Amino acid sequence: MAGGRRSRSLLTVAAAALLALAAACGGAADPPPGPPTGPPDPARTASAGPTGGEGPAPSGAATEGLVPTPVTVPAGMTAEPFDVARQALVPRGWSIAVWARVPGARLEAFAPDGALLVSRPGSGEVVRLVPGPSGPTSTTLVSGLTQPHGLTFVGSTLYVAESNAVRSYPYSGGTLGDPTTIVEDLPDARSPDLRGAYAHALKSVAVGPDGSVYVSVGSTGNVSPQDRESTPQRASILRVPPGGGPAEPYARGVRNGTGLAIAPDGAVWTAVNNRDNIPFPYDRPYGDDDGSARGRVIPDYVDDHPPEELARLYPGRDVGWPYCNPDPDVNPGVPNSAIDPSDVPFVADAETNADGRALDCRSLTPIEQTMGAHSAPLGLAFGTLPAPYGQGALVGVHGSWNRQTPRAPEVSFYSWRGGTLDGQRTLVGGFQGPDGSRWGRPVAAVQGPDGAVYVSDDGADAVYRLAPPGR
């Protein structure tokens, strides 16, 4: 496997040149959503490293063109952490400002009237932020919900994913009509069989071009194989067909696919929080150790394995959890190996699939794109930014909670080319100091009708407006 990864790395420049030529000539039409017929075009940008902001630039991250920029804070919004001056890393010439203070701000969606909706799972509500010359006005759009999280619009219909259901609402004049239940009885901490043991209860929602509704259902824990056989299936993306009907698994083995969005070609993509404390999967020494390290939990290995996933979904796709883990190492099992973050193959989990009988990891489609282990991607949205970015995916990266050297929070951008995503670039960083302390933790980033990017942050209880020059 190591030789194959190394050979693919040698094709980087040629592949990139061919992609650029195809783009310049208009290229072929994007393929329809479905199982890939061959390996995706390689993207060769290293995933984000552990530090950012006031310390060194993220190791290996694509941070070219980012500069430290003061975060503008309007009067009346200077509560902690903005009681002291803050800087962020943003593209040269762009600006960043605190646009609103929203405690526990999570996922976002722009309404047809230009208002920004933000979910607050902890308080059971969705707030509506209406832009104005003196800043946005905030009102509660709907309350009394059960951990509302994912939000998306189809025309004037708002879809809200609660921890136990997805409902749609007609939206008009800044108010909601009576809800329609799309799917209910989704598993959460109140499910009788789980008895409160549910680590990933928050759900996200997306609606495909044909009206199919997709909802993420996270795993109950770090390693809980029973989720794959539960009813409804957990650690999966469920699909409700157009016009309604029972929710059926669309993709499985998705540990926590909080990021969920529809790509420009109509395919469903997910950003996945992968497992923790992975045991070393190879029957060989690790580093200077004697004897086989297989099955041992080695902190230095865990720090960079397994990577978080950005995967294109299709009916029946299996992302492998908890039996197979993506391994981005060019030289698998070798400490400090170079990392190839795209077209990532799988290796059997030494804890759950040591003999390979639970799932044949070689049969799984390689992961299209990844980012550093324990990055914790949350929100996922597609948009089109000014040059040099163009069309692509915006990912809110929450940052690690248990890595030896903390993985920094950021907003990442992945360019969309030829029906897939290129490598990770940092769009906004600087939330973490060299000692690992943080003043903010981005959750989601969505592009507004004014062309700016609006970033929710549940660490700073804020929504930022990231504006290109002239916006």
Phi, psi and omega in degrees: 000324182298319181298319179296319179296319182293321179296319179297323180297327181290345180270004188305305187295317180297317180296318180297320180295318178297320178297317181296319179296318179297320180295319182295328182268006182095328174070177177277161179294149178300139178291152178292154177303139179158179180301135179294146179268354178196176181294142179294156176301134183288142170241139192233054173249126183294150179285163189295145180270189193279340187238169180188182173068243188286345178264201179296157176298151180306130183296117177086349182284152177275094185245017181301136177085359178271141181225148174298129185224131179300139173275115179287131182235111179295157175302140181091354179241022190265017174294161180312136010267013183263019173280353170231159181295138179237148173237149174232157173269117180225165179301145181304128179092349178274162177237157177221135182217149169289118184265327180203156172252117182228103179302131178065031183297131180238250186274161191225156171203137175274132178279162179301335180272008177091357177283147176261125177261138182227131179275148176228084184302321184296333180252001176070031184219165171240128180258154180243122180250118183253119180300148178204166183298335179255019183104168185286149169262142185243130174224161176273119180282316180207144181225178179075018180271168180260097179048060177295139183223282183290141179225139171203151178251143164234105187061235180260019179253126178261130174255131180236127176262112170268174182293339184240000185194162168239131180230152176246149182225135168291136183242125180204134176061027180079013178229163180252143172273193182292141183281155170243128181279122179273315176207140179228182182058033172288149182290137171210190186296343180270357179297130186304321183287342181265339175050045176084355183268086180215110185277337188229061186283336184292138183246154172237161186220144173216153180236124182282170181301334180270002181094358175297140179252128181247138181224135178277136177233106185286168178286161178282340182201191181292312179225100182218080185304335181298340179299329183289343182246005183283166176231115355291158184293131175265176185051051185209171167247118180267153178234130171256124185293160177305135180085356177103172183136178181293146177281129180237151178300131176259319175217148184231174183069026182257097190305309178204086184274060183301319175285125183211123184202161178260125182282169181302334179269006178091357179283154178268131176238150176227146171252126194243132168276115185271183190283165177252161172053047180291132175284150179301127191266358188251143181274073182198166175293158172245118181067230183269005181293154173264146177077175183288136176261006184300132178089351178276144173269107185252113185308319181296326177286317180301325183305329185238015181215145345281159177291159171284153191246143164241110190235139173273125186262155174208164184304125177088001181295140176244122180267002164098331186300143354263019186266334184226139181237137175293140179236109185273002186290133173294323175243087188304134177083358181263124180305141177062025175299149169298151183246132174249105192278358182240155182053055191270123178280173184251154172231148182293139177288127184288344179270318188254346189212042188301325181265001178076007184277334181293325180196133177279103185293336179291341182276352185275143175296129178303151181285130187297313179216152177223171170223172186306144179306139176069018177293330180064066174290139181239274181287145177224129179210153177254147179198181179232115182258162176299161176305142013266015188275302182076207182281141179177191183254135174257128183234124172279119183253115188281337183091157186285159175244344186222018177278146181302310170256114189302136174282129189285143170292153176190175163252124181255154177232133177238117181293145179262117181216130173060033178083011177214183182251136172281186187288169186287135171231139176283125176263321177222129176221196177093012182274352185232136178274171181297339178271005180089353178289150185229146172250353179203158179217094180301144178249310185215159177218125179228147179274133180270170178297341177273002179089347177282163178253130182252123189245122176272148184216109181272356172276322179261359182054053188215161165237126179261150170250113178259115191242130171294166178305135178082001181255000000 
